[in-house]
Amino acid sequence: MGQQEVYTLLEKHKDEWLSSRDIYSKLKASSGSVITSLHKLRKSKTISFKMAKLGKTSNREVYVYRFRK
């Protein structure tokens, strides 16, 4: 599993913000490989990312990602 699979998934879901958990669930890949790929894609400024609340009732924030338009 590599950066291309993560990039392709984000491209298919252009209008959605996805957490790393959403991504590795959809790809059926390990969390470590997805997080490493996301880190490299963030570093190269290939994808957009921001902090977002995990749920409506949670105070926990996580990074969410989407395809850079």
Long-range contacts (C-beta under 8 A, 24 or more apart in sequence): 1-27, 1-29, 1-30, 1-33, 1-34, 1-37, 2-33, 2-37, 3-37, 3-40, 3-41, 5-29, 5-37, 6-34, 6-37, 6-38, 6-41, 7-41, 7-46, 7-47, 7-67, 10-47, 10-65, 10-66, 10-67, 11-67, 13-66, 13-67, 14-66, 14-67, 14-69, 15-66, 16-66, 17-50, 17-52, 17-64, 17-65, 17-66, 18-64, 18-65, 18-66, 19-52, 19-54, 19-62, 19-63, 19-64, 19-65, 20-62, 20-63, 20-65, 21-62, 23-65, 38-63, 38-65, 41-65
